[in-house]
């Protein structure tokens, strides 16, 4: 696995908040798709925080494992 700085303009992506995120502004994760990848960020620091870019295949494997 390699880590690179996201160079795409992630502000133009359509972000979705996790259905498991609480309504009190606590632990929230947002996900967006674009440019052949899935992007993940912490919604509490969405404007200033880091963005994780994951390949679609790797994301599908992660979701499959997370579902159990």
Residue pairs with C-beta under 8 A, 6 or more apart in sequence:
4 53
6 39
6 51
6 53
8 34
8 35
8 53
10 32
10 39
10 41
10 51
13 32
13 33
13 34
13 39
14 32
15 30
15 31
15 32
15 41
15 43
15 46
16 30
16 31
16 32
17 28
17 29
17 30
17 43
18 28
18 29
18 30
18 31
21 27
21 28
21 29
21 43
22 28
25 44
28 42
28 43
28 44
29 40
29 41
29 42
29 43
30 40
30 41
30 42
30 43
30 46
31 38
31 39
31 40
32 38
32 39
33 39
33 56
36 55
36 56
37 53
37 54
37 55
37 56
37 59
38 53
38 54
38 55
38 56
38 59
39 51
39 52
39 53
39 54
40 51
40 52
40 54
41 49
41 50
41 51
41 52
42 49
54 62
